[in-house]
Amino acid sequence: MITLKIDVTKIQKDLLFIGKAKADGSQPKYLDCILFENKNGTGQYGDTHFIVQGVSKAAREAGQKGPIIGNATIEIQEQPPRRTTNKIPRAQPQEDDPFAAEGGDIPW
């Protein structure tokens, strides 16, 4: 399970971008986020990662960094191994015996 906590007051609205218009006429606005692992391990409140607002490639190349807008906690839950089944088709009995004309025995 991944839990995110984003401080929406820190989102820079000029970094939001408009997506392709949908069939119903609405236009979605998107926020790019990047998740980074905490270098010093788990934080004071159990957070394991921090969230940074993404910037354009040109802005990154110019040295601009997005603001830290929140924290995240990733909890790895042990799951029991999945039961697998072999779905190998069974051989179907042949209706016609190719050796029936020779008495049903194998010819060699």
N, C-alpha and C positions, 0 to 999 in steps of 0.2 A: 504494500500500500504506500502511496506517495501522498503526503499532505503538504499543501502550499499555503502560505500566508503572505498576501501581497498588500502592501500599503499603497492604496490607489492614489493617495495624494502625492506620491513620488513619481508617478507615471508622467513622462514628458509627452504631452499631447502632440507636439510637432513631430515625434517619431512614429506615431500611429500612421497606418497607411490604409487606403481604401482598396477593397478587393473588387473583383468583377461583379457586375450587377447580376442579381439572381432573376429567375423567371418571373417572380412576383413583383419585380421592380425595386426591391430593397437592395441597398449597397452595404455590405459588411465592412466594418472597420476592424483592422487587425493590430494586435500588439505582439511583437516578437519578444520572446524571453529566452534567456540562456541560463541553464542550471550549472553551477560550479560547485564542486565538492569543497567543503571547508578544509583548508590546509592544516589547521590545528586540531582536527578531529571534531567530535560532537560539541556543539555550543552549550551555553548555559541553560537554554530551554529545550535541549534535546534535538536541536536542528543539526542536520548533517550536511546541508547544502545552502547556498544562497542564490538568489534570483537576481539577474541583471537584465535590464531592458536592452534589447538589441538595437544596434545602430546600423546604418547602411554600410556597404563595403567601402565606399569612398570615404565615409567618415572614419571608419576603422583605420584605413590606410593613412589618414591624416592625423591619427593618434587620439581621436575622440573615443571615449569609453562611455557606455550607457550607465545610468544610475543604478545602484543597488536598490531594488524595490521590495525585497522580501526575503523570506527564508523558507526552506523546505526540509521535511523529514522523510527519509526513505526507510521504511521498515520492511525487512526481508522476512517473509513468513515461510516457515518450513512447510512444504506441501508433501503429503504422502506420495510415493511413486505411483504413477499412473499404471493401471492394469492394462496390459496389452494383450490382444488376442491375435492369434495367427489366422488370417482369413485366406487360407490356401484352399482353393476349390478342390473338392474331392473328385476322384476319377469316376466318371459315369460308366455304368456297366454297358458293354456293347450288346446290342440286340442281335446282331448277326455274328455268328461264330465263323471266322474265316477257315477253320479247319473241320467244320461239320461235314463237308463232303468227303473227307478222308477218315471218317470214323471218330472225329473229335480229338485225335491225338496229335501231338506236335510231330511234324514230319521228319525229324532227325533223330 
